Each structure stands twice: as C-alpha cells, then as structure tokens.
Amino acid sequence: MTVTRDLLIGGKETPAVSGRTTADISPFTGAVYATVAAAGPEDVERAVAAADAAFESWAALSPFARRAVFLKAADVLDARAEDIAELMEQEVGATLPWACFNVMLATQILREAAAAVTAPRGEVLTAQEEGTLGLAVREPLGVVAAFAPWNAPVILGVRAVAAPLAAGNTVVLKPSEDAPIACGLLVADVLREAGLPDGVLNVVTNAREDAAAVAEALIADPRVRAVNFTGSTRVGRVIGAHAATRLKPAVLELGGKNSVIVLDDADLDHAVDAAAFGVFMNAGQICMSADRILVHESLADEFTRRFTAKVAALPSGDPADPRTVIGPLVTEDAARRVAALVSDAVGKGATVLTGGGEPDGAVYPATVLTGVTEEMDVYRAEAFGPVCTLAAFADDDQAVALANDTENGLTCGIITENGTHGLRVAHRVHTGIVHVNDQSVGDEPQAPFGGAKASGYGRFGGRWGVEAFSNTRWVTLATRHAHYPF
C-alpha cells in the first residue's frame, strides 16, 4: 500500500495549493513507495508565514519547556527504530545497520540540542566606563531555511533543525526529493508528538523539477533570516550564492573527496578493516566516505592483497537481506554515474582490482581501482558510491600532497600506531575534520562538524551549531549617570 503525505504548514497537514503530487521511488524495487505533495513557491510563502507567526512565542518559551520537547523527541525517535529501519530500507535502500545508526545518532543529536537550550548564552565584558556592565548576549535570528539530504536521512534531517530550534528559531525544512519522509516529514512527526508547538517546524516537499524554484523562493523570502544546507558542492554553490546576495548567514556542509592515509607504522589488520568501513558503509554514500586510500610503499603490496580480498567478499544486493553490506544506490541514475566514473578510468589506463562493470539496477558492486591518474574523472569527482582508488606514497610529504590535491576539504583518516606521528600529519592535511588512527567517517553530536575549501563553511554540532543560528548583541547597563560634553 502506497504511503500518502501532504505538506506540514502551521501544524496542519495540507496539500499543495496546486494540488500536485510527486512519487517517492524505492531504489531497490523501482516501485512507488510513497506519494507526497509537490509544493511550489506559493506553498513556501505559506510555510514561512506560519514559521514567522510562531517565532515570538517559541523564542519566549521557558528554556526548560523547550528542553523537554527535545528530550521527549529523542525517546519517541528511539521507540520508532524498527519502523524507521523499514522506512529507510524502502525509501533510500538502507541496510539495517545503517538505519539503526541513523536512529542512534539522531537521538543523540536531539539530546545534545536539549542540553544546548540551557547552556550559557553569553559573556560578561570588560566595560570602559566605570560602573557599567557590558554583556554579549546570543539571541535567535528568526525563521531559518533548512535543507536536508537523503543519504543519512534521519541523522541529517534532525541535524538540519535541531540547533536552529534549540537556539529559539523557527524552521521551514525542505527535504530531499529522494527521501521526503525520512529526512523531513518523519522528523516533524517525532517533534510534534514530543510537543513542539504548531508552526515552529514546517515541511515543504517538492517534485524534482521544482527544486530550484522552491529553494530560491525559500531563501529569498525576507522573513527568512538564515540558511543551512547539507548536500553536494554543486548545489551548495547555488544555495550559498542566493544567501550571500541577500546578506543572509549560511551554514553549508558540502561534498568531500576524502582520504584514508595508512602510515608505515600502521597495524595492517586494523588498516584494512578501517579502510573498508570508511569506503563502503552505506555503499559509499556518505559525505565523509573515503574515496582514496593512500598507503605507504612499504605496506602497499600486502595491504592491497588483504584489502582487495576483503572488498571482493562484501555481499551486495537486497537491503532487506541481513547479510547485505552494499545495498543499492539511491537511484539507478546514481549507479550509472558511478559506473561511468569507473569506465572512464579503465578506458584511460586504470586497473580494476575487484568489482567494476555495469550496475544491476541501482546496485553497483564494491570496486577498487589502482593506477588512477589526474586525467581520469574519478581523480577529482566525489564518487559517492562503492568505489575507491588505491595509491602508494613514499613519505609523509607525498601523502599530504596527495590528500590535499582536491578542491574539497571535509575529513581525513590517518591510520598509525604512533599518535605523535599521526598528529604531525594531521596538522598538515587541509580538512575540517581529521581522525588519527581511525578512518574518515566519524560524527559526534557535541563536536564541531563541517569542512574547509569547497566542502563548505560554518559548523553544526554542540555550541557551534547554536552559535551558527543565533546573533550576538552587545548590551550595556550603566549603574551611574554619565557626564556628557554638552
């Protein structure tokens, strides 16, 4: 039975003004999983109006009352884990471990947001005038436009709204067309059940062909005071330009071209396991996924043998099968795009160590390439699929040069048994995140999360997320009358 969902505006489920709907396709079966309302700019205006009307009362609500909403939402989300796993399997082809991880981390994000509500929100300043108290006070901005992607839908749907709401803002959320329920409507359902007042979070779903118009209308509305977007660098450039033109602050968490560097003092067993996880979790569809494995030449032959054998044994196919590690990509087009990257590389002289070939629907096998050079598309492009390249390096200088040879700068993993060695290398890698003696995929809700270079700017997580969606005001209180020159 097909699921049917409308927009959420002002606490009410409502169809699009046009009456249009759009299909939400299951990537593994190709069947229609859900039908959702297809919003247009006129629906965006309604959603922003609802968020604007709800702002003053939400911002004024007792911090303890707001905190209670987040704590209850975490419990509600956790209790729905089994249903959410089925939803993610159907909507984005997620395997059970990935779905469970989404629920676990999303509940942690909600609890971290609860803690942020009652955390200190300012500083006492040193005032120049005697008898004057100076304060730096953080206050909410107003309506925030939030964009959530499909690949870690529950994590990133919750992250898109948690910090803005915790800071006292209201939100209009535009979820991905590929996961409108998991990264949008589900998040709203959970928060509504937890007691979030009407209008504080509004959700506008849309057809793919309307995405640009809906996004532009949302950012352009003068009542929207800030933007947050997680997604590709290509789309992020457009979102960032729209926000900048209107002098609106933005947090952009964009694509990666991430490396795992295996230093000469690494434990090989750990390195193989860590690299395989970093590349192939969620079929490589994570912004932090390792596209490139860089191995010291003294370990390269043995690492390559062990790593290739491990990857070749990873089962792919039906996400409902508990043995599956490599589930489908989000669409058949996505699988064909990955296959084209591999084909281009092979045609220009790269070697396939395992995998490759043509996709089976939306499923593409775990693939390892070697001999990749700069003229090949995969050298620069984010794979965002179950593909990685292997390369050897002679020394730290070469490893760092290879890792930094990308316009992106999101994350990096450095595998070593020598912490000081790892930190020396980490300091030279130009990324927003680096994990020493671990792979590239790592996320904790209290940590500052974001990238450098073309991987975006601003930070989600902990106090950094609240700061990103609040404004600092300077407030003074004079305890004595000043003397003026006239």
N, C-alpha and C positions, 0 to 999 in steps of 0.2 A: 504494500500500500504506500503510495507516494505521500510524503510529508508536504504540507502546505503552510507557508508562513507569510505574514504581512510585515509591513514596517512597524517599528515601535516609536511612536511620537507622543510625548506628553503622557506617558504611562498607558497609552491605549494602542492596541494593535489595529492598524488601519491599512487599507490597500493604497497603492499609488494613486495619485489624482487621475492619471491617465488610464488606470485600470490594467496596465500592462503587467505581465509576469515574466520570469525567466527561469530556465531549467538549471538545476544543480545536478551534475552528472557524476556517477560513481566511476572512478578511473579504471578499476579492475574489470567491472562487468560492462561498462559503457551504457548502463541503464540510467534512467532518470530517478535519482534518489529523492529529490525534493523540488518543489516549485515555490519560488519566493517572489515577492513584489519587486517590480523594476522601477525604482524611483527616478525622477527627473529633477531638474533644478527647482521646480515649484515645491516638491516634497522636501528638498533641502531647506528651503525658506521656512517651511512649517516646523521642521525639526529644530532649526536654530532658534526660532521664536520660542519654542517650548523650553529649550535649554536656557535661553536668556531670561524667561519668566521665572524659572526655578532657581536661578543663581543666588539671588539675595537671601532667600530663606535657607538654602543649603549651606552657604558660606557662614550664616549666622547660627546654624545649629550647633548645639553643645559638642565640643570635641569628643566627649565620652559617648555621646549618642552616635556620632559618625563612626567612631572606632568600633562600636558594637555591630554596625552594619557589615564592616569588613570581616570581623571575626566570625559572624554567623555565616556570611557568604562562603568563607573557607570551609566551614563544616558542611554546608549544603553541597558545594562542589565535590568534596571528598566523598560524600554519600552517594553521589551520582556516578562514581567512577565506572561502574560496569556499563551503564547506558552510554556514557561518553566514549568509551572504547569502541562500542558498536557504531556510534555516530562517526567517529574519526575513521574507522575502517571503511565505512560506506562512502563518506564524503571526500576523503583525501587518500584512501588506500593505506592507512596507517596500520602497522603491525601492533600487536598487543603491548609489547614492552614500550614502544614509543608513545602509545596512547596513555599508558599508566604513568610514564614520566611526565607527560604534559599535565596530567591532573595533579601529580605530586608537586611539581614546581609552581603551578598556578596557585595552588592553595598556599604555598609559602609566600608568594608574591602578595596575596591578599592579607596574610598575617603581618608581613612586613609593612604593608600600607597602613594597617591598623596601628602599628607601633609608631609610624611616622606622623599620624594625626596628632598625637600628644607629645611629640618630641619638641625640644626648644625651637622656636621660630624667630630668633633674632639675637642681637647683641647690644650690650651697653657700651657706648662710645665715650671716648675722652673728649669732653667739650672744651672749647676755647674760652668761653665766657664763664666766669665764676658763678656758681650757684645754678648752673644749667645742666639738666640731664639730657643726654643725647642717646637716641635709640636707633638701631637699624632693625626694622620690622618687616617680616615677609608676609605678604598678603596675596590671596588668589587673584588671578587675572580676569576671569570671566568665563566665557564659552571657549572650549578647546575642541578643535577638529582633530579627530584621531583616525588613523588608517591602519588596519590590521591585516597581515598576510596569512596565507593559507598553510604554510609549511609546518609551523608548530602552532596550530590554530588556537588551542586553549591557552597555552603559555602567552603567546603574543597578543591574543585578544584581551586577556586580563591585563597584561602589561600596558597595553595601549590606553587603558582607562584608569588603572589603579592609582598611579601617582597624581594625575590631574585631579581625580576625585578626592584623594586624601588631602590635597592642598586646598580644597574648598571650591574647586571649579565645577562647572557642569560640562557635559561632553556630548558631542554628536559623533558617533562612530560609523565609519564606512568600512565594512568588512570586505575581504577579497571575494570576487565573484566565484572563486573555486571552493570557498568554504564559508558561505554566508551565515550558516548556522553555528558551526563550531567556533569561529573567531568573532562572531557578532551577536546573534540572537541568543545563543546559549549563555553567553556572558551576562547579557541583560536579564535573562530569565533567573539566573542564580542571584544576582544582586537585587532584583525585585523581590524574590522570595525572602531575601535577608532583610527586607525593609527599606530599600533605597526609595526615596520619595519620587513621585511621578515627575517626569521631565528632567530629572538630574542626568540620566543617561538615555539617549535616543539613538536608534539604529536605523540607518538607511541602506538597504540593499539595492543593487542595480544590475542591469544587464551589462555584459562586457562592452558592448558598443557605446554605452552611455558613460563609461567610467570617467573619461576625461572631462566631460561636461559637468558631471556630478561633483567631481573633485574640485574643479575650478570654482563652481558656484559656492561650494562649502568654504573654501579658503577666502574667496572674495567678499563674503558677507561681512559687513563692518562690525557686526556683533561678535564675530569670532576673533579672539584675541591671541591665540597661539595655535601651533600646528605640531602634531607628531606623526611621523611616518616611519614604518619599517617595511622594507622591500628592496627592489633592485636599484642599483645605482642609476640606471637609465631613467626610471620613473622618478627616483628621488631628485634628480637634477631639475625635473619639471616642477615637482612639488616645492622644492626649495626656491626656485625662481618665482613662483606665484607668491609664496610667503614673503620673500625679500622685497618684491615690487610693492607690497602693501605694508612693509615695515612691521611684519609680524614675526616674533621669535619662533624658531622651529627646532625640533629635535629630529634628526634624520639618522636612522640606523640602516645602512645600505649593504651592498654586496661585499663579498670577500674573495680573495684569491690567496687562501691561507696555506701555510707550510707547516709540516712537522719536520723538525731538524733532529736527526739521530747523530749525536756526537760520538767520538771514538771511545768514550768511556761509558757508553750506554750498556744496559743489560739487554741482550738481544731478544730474549723471550718477551720481556716487557715491551720492548720497542715494537715488535711485530704485533702484539695484541693491541697496544695503544694506537698504532697507526691504522690498523684495520677498523677499529671502532671510530676513530676520527674521520675516516673517509666514508665509511659505508653505513653508519647509523642513519636511519630514515632514508635509505637509498641515496645518501649524499645530498639530500635536500634540506640542508641547514646552512644558515649564513656563515657559521663557523667551521663547516666541513673542510677537511684538508684536501685540497686539490693536488698538492705537491708534497712528495716525501723526498727529503734530501738526506742522504746517508753518507757518512764518512767513508772514504775509499777503502779503508782497512776493514770495514764491516760490510761493504756493499754486496759482494758476491753471496755471502751467507745470508744476509738479510733478504736479498732478492729471492733466493731459493725458498726460504721459510715463508716469507710474506706472500709470494705468488701461490704457494701450495695452500695457505690458509684462505686466501681470497677465492681460489678456484673451488673450494669446498663450501662456500657460502650459498645456501639454498635461496632461490628466488621464486617469485610467483604469487600465489593467493595470500593476501594479508590475513585471512581468517585461519590459515594453517599455522599452528603454533610453532612449527619448525622454520617458517619463512623468516629470513633475515632481510633480504632485498625484496621489498614489496614493489608495487607499481609506482611509476612517477605520476605526477598529479594529472597529466593528460597524455594522450597518445602523441600530440604535437611536441610535448616536452621530451618524450622518449626519442622521437625522431630528431630533435635538435641535438641531443646527446650523441646519438648515432652518427650524425653529420660531423660533429667535432672529432670523433674517433676516425671516421672515414677520411676526413681531410688530413689528419695527422699521418695515417697509414700511407695515404697517397703521396705524402711529401717525405716519406722515409722512416717514420716511427715504427717501432715493433710492438705488437700486442703480445704481452706475456700470458694473459688469460682474459677471457671474455671477448668483447667486441662483437662485430656482426650487426645484424638488424634486430630491432626490438620485436617483441611478441606483444602486440597491442601497446599497452603503456608500460610493460615490463622490459627493462634492459638489464643484462647480466652485469655482475661486478667485473670491472675491467681495469687492468693495469697496463700502462704504456711506458715504454722507455725509448730513449733516443729522440725525445721531443726537442725541437729547436724553435727559434724565435719566429720563423716564418709560418709556423703552424698556428691555427686559430686557438687551439686548446692551451697554448702557451700563455695567452693573455686572458682569454674568456673564462669567466666563472663557469665551471662545469655544471653545478647544481644538479648532479646526478651521480650514479655509482661508478665514477671514473676518477683515477688519479694517475699522475705521472711520477716516475722514479728517476732520480738523478744522483750521481755521486759528487762529492766535493773533496778537495784536498786539505783544506784548513778552515779555520773559523772565518777568515776574511772572505773566502769564496762562498761559504754557507750564508753569511749575512748578505752578501751581494745578491745571491740568487733569491733569497727570501724577500729582499726589498725591491726586486725587479718587477714591480707591479704598481699600477696606479692605486690599488686598494691597500688598506692597512687595518684590517679588523682584528685578527687574532693569530696566534702562533703557538705551537707546542715545541718544546725543546726537551729531548729525551737524553738524560745523563744521570749518572750516579754521583756526580760531583757538583754539589749545589753552587759553589762559587764559580765554577766554570760555566754552568748554565746561566747564572745571573749576569756574568760578563757578556755572554752572547745576547741574552735577553735585552740588555740595555741598548744594544745596537740595532735591534730589529724595530722597524717603524710601524708599530701596530698599537691599537688602543688597549689590547688585551694580550698577555703572554703567560703561558703556563709552563713552568720549569718542572721537568720530569713527569710531564703529562702531555696528552695530545691537545688538539686545538679547540675541541668542543667542551666548553665549560660555562655554566651560568649559575649564579647565586643571587638571590633577590636583594641582598643587602649590599652588593658590590656595584661599583660604577661600570655600567655596560655601554660600550659604544666604540666607534672606530676612529681612525685617522685617515688623512688623504681622501680618496674618493669613497671610502667606507662610511662617510658621514661625519656629523658633529653633534655635540650635546651628549648627555648621559642619562640613561634610565638607571633605576636601582637606588634603594636606600635614600639617604638625604639628598643625593644628587638629583634623583627624579623629582622630588618635591621642589627643590630649588629651580629646576628647569621650568616648572609650571606655576611659579609664583613670582611676584615682583618685590623688590626691596625698596622700602620707603625710609627716608630719614625723618625722624620725628624728634623735636626738642621740647622740653618743658623748662621754662625759666622760673626759678623759685624766688627771684628778686627782680625788681623793675630795672630795666636797662636805662642808661643815660644816652641821649641822642644829641647830635651836634646842633640841631635846630628843632 
